């Protein structure tokens, strides 16, 4: 119901009535162009209904083309499935016939795949041993899990006014993001302790041609890269990036300490909390061959981040096990961003004549972003840091856009 291009939500297809894909560049009712996927929800009805979709596989369901020639070229093991599943039950029906309905769905997905050529380190977790030796009895596994539980309530107040409330609560763990150059001990871990979306919508067909609709929504996502508390022994392990080829692993291997990645590609530990507030209003006038639509929207975004590191706030680079570079970071610190205004106004008109569709539209957007006043405290590698950063207003982004499309 709300824009999801900047979201980590998993579509819960059990609660979808229909999926519409629009690939005709862009229309004026959208702030951005490109392909748009609209997941139209189920609302329930006067009969109780339900469904169950379930699928799964493990290594016994997979073949491979791992030949002696590939082995001779250095591929120790191919990528393969360990265990994957997707379970999606649904149920819906009336709370009051002809007036109030509900529809709920849950979805659990899990992906575990072996990473070809990558194994755990024999010296994994040992603080003062700086070498990587592949443990061929412990192949590396990419491990991720996500769940979704949602519920929609629909109230037909009268023939011309319908209200709907929707809540989707999700959780996600990319518990080990391993690849050909990342040992399991250095794998990035991303957890989403809070991932929640709720919407309230109103639709009102005034006539058989005029439709009024409004929606308001709130979305919050809190995610943590390499989420660890201060007592976790892994925080005492410094990440090493090896330029040479060691232990049978390719050049560029990261090992020993927590992975350096995250959203900034430089900080091992990051906690981000984002909140989006959206309001949308539209009026549509539709005949058989003509559709006029006008509307407005506003999006408010609040984002806070805290960044940290291992207890040494340091990482190393080796070349064939010989240290040749040290990186020290100015962690910990926090930062914040606010978008108090994100207004869009638009009007578009579409005509269809035989096989020809002509669409013209105009849109005006106003975007305001503010960096609130912040303070930087001292940190281990910047002990004299004590900065007050004043509030900063980024340049306001405004401007009309016009769209003219035919197909």
Beta strands, then each sheet from edge to edge (+ up, - down):
strand 1: 16-22
strand 2: 36-41
strand 3: 49-58
strand 4: 80-96
strand 5: 100-121
strand 6: 134-158
strand 7: 161-177
strand 8: 188-205
strand 9: 210-225
strand 10: 239-242
strand 11: 253-255
strand 12: 269-286
strand 13: 290-308
strand 14: 314-319
strand 15: 322-328
strand 16: 333-353
strand 17: 356-371
strand 18: 374-376
strand 19: 387-389
strand 20: 392-393
strand 21: 397-406
sheet 1: 1+ 2-
sheet 2: 3+ 4- 5+ 6- 7+ 8- 9+ 12- 13+ 16- 17+ 20-
sheet 3: 3+ 4- 5+ 6- 7+ 8- 9+ 12- 13+ 16- 17+ 21-
sheet 4: 11+ 10- 14- 15+
sheet 5: 18+ 19-
end
